[in-house]
């Protein structure tokens, strides 16, 4: 391998190793405007999109000890999305991009939580509420009994007057 190729391969391997997740997508036939919009959405989620050659991704898979199921994902134009933090927000951005691509783009799979998952799992992940939404729901559930008690007590006090 030439030095440039080794450098690129090392960058891809390091990016995947440092990431909490790695979404693998097919971006074939998508125009630059939609790709730029996806990059902007991903940047807001502290993630980055990188177009990679399938041969590089195969070497990354070997380095990361991904299962043999990754081989079915190594065809066509491939890009990976890597980053830190909440993967549900990234999955939502990726699925939104795929749905807005008029059938040109598709999700191939992902490395999520140390496992290789298929496109259906990525779509299911995109439907899960994010951490902030779950926290807000939980706080509302905690607050609800106290609110009801306060209402009951204030109604009792109004009737007593």
C-alpha positions in Angstrom: 0.0 0.0 0.0 1.1 3.5 -0.7 1.8 5.8 2.2 -1.3 8.0 1.4 -3.6 4.9 1.5 -2.1 3.7 4.8 -2.6 7.1 6.3 -6.3 7.2 5.1 -6.9 3.7 6.4 -5.3 4.5 9.8 -7.6 7.6 10.0 -10.7 5.6 9.3 -9.7 2.8 11.8 -8.9 5.4 14.5 -12.2 7.3 13.9 -14.2 4.1 14.2 -12.3 3.0 17.3 -12.8 6.4 19.0 -16.5 6.4 18.2 -19.4 5.1 20.2 -21.2 3.9 17.1 -20.6 3.5 13.3 -23.6 3.7 11.0 -23.0 2.4 7.5 -25.0 3.9 4.7 -25.3 3.7 0.9 -25.3 7.3 -0.5 -25.4 6.4 -4.2 -27.2 8.9 -6.5 -27.8 11.5 -3.8 -27.0 15.1 -4.8 -24.5 17.3 -3.0 -27.2 19.5 -1.4 -28.8 16.6 0.5 -25.4 15.3 1.5 -24.5 18.7 2.9 -27.8 18.8 4.8 -27.0 15.4 6.3 -23.5 16.6 7.3 -25.1 19.7 9.0 -27.6 17.5 10.9 -24.8 15.2 12.0 -22.6 18.0 13.1 -25.4 19.1 15.4 -25.3 15.6 16.9 -21.5 15.7 17.3 -21.0 13.2 14.5 -19.3 13.1 11.2 -19.9 11.5 7.8 -17.0 10.0 5.9 -17.1 8.4 2.5 -15.0 5.3 2.5 -13.9 2.7 0.0 -15.4 -0.8 0.7 -11.9 -2.3 0.8 -11.0 0.1 3.6 -14.2 -0.7 5.5 -13.4 -4.4 5.1 -10.0 -3.8 6.8 -11.7 -1.8 9.5 -14.1 -4.7 10.1 -11.2 -7.0 10.4 -9.4 -4.6 12.8 -12.5 -4.2 14.9 -13.3 -7.9 14.9 -16.8 -7.3 13.4 -18.6 -10.4 12.4 -18.7 -11.8 8.8 -22.2 -10.3 8.3 -20.4 -7.0 7.4 -19.4 -8.5 4.1 -23.0 -8.1 2.7 -22.7 -4.3 3.5 -19.5 -3.9 1.4 -21.0 -3.1 -2.0 -21.9 0.1 -3.7 -21.0 3.6 -2.6 -20.4 3.6 1.2 -20.2 6.2 3.8 -19.8 5.8 7.6 -21.2 8.1 10.3 -19.2 8.1 13.5 -19.2 10.1 16.7 -19.8 10.3 20.4 -22.9 10.6 22.5 -26.5 9.7 21.8 -26.9 7.3 18.9 -30.7 7.7 18.7 -30.4 11.3 17.4 -27.9 10.2 14.8 -30.1 7.3 13.8 -33.0 9.8 13.4 -30.8 12.0 11.1 -29.7 9.1 9.0 -33.2 7.7 8.6 -34.5 11.1 7.7 -31.8 11.5 5.1 -32.6 8.0 3.6 -36.4 8.8 3.5 -35.7 12.1 1.8 -33.5 10.6 -0.9 -36.3 9.2 -3.0 -35.1 5.6 -2.6 -31.5 6.4 -3.7 -29.8 6.1 -0.3 -30.2 3.3 2.1 -29.0 2.2 5.5 -26.7 -0.8 5.3 -26.3 -1.4 9.0 -24.4 -0.2 12.0 -21.9 -1.1 14.7 -24.0 -0.3 17.8 -23.0 -1.2 21.3 -20.4 -3.6 20.1 -22.8 -5.5 17.8 -23.4 -5.4 14.0 -27.0 -4.6 13.4 -29.0 -4.4 10.2 -31.0 -1.6 8.7 -34.3 -2.6 10.5 -32.5 -2.2 13.8 -31.2 1.2 12.9 -34.7 2.2 11.9 -36.0 0.9 15.2 -33.3 2.8 17.0 -34.4 6.0 15.3 -37.9 5.7 16.7 -36.7 5.5 20.3 -37.0 8.9 22.2 -33.7 10.6 22.9 -32.2 11.0 26.4 -33.6 14.5 26.9 -37.1 13.3 25.9 -36.9 10.4 28.3 -35.7 12.6 31.1 -38.6 15.1 30.5 -41.1 12.2 30.5 -39.6 10.8 33.7 -39.7 14.1 35.5 -43.3 14.6 34.4 -44.2 11.2 35.9 -42.4 12.1 39.1 -44.2 15.4 39.3 -47.7 14.2 38.5 -48.6 12.6 41.9 -47.5 15.8 43.8 -49.6 17.9 41.4 -52.7 15.8 41.9 -52.2 15.9 45.7 -51.9 19.7 45.6 -55.1 19.9 43.5 -57.1 17.7 45.9 -55.9 19.7 49.0 -56.7 23.0 47.3 -60.2 21.8 46.4 -60.8 20.6 50.0 -59.7 24.0 51.2 -62.0 25.8 48.8 -65.0 23.7 49.9 -64.3 24.3 53.6 -64.5 28.1 53.0 
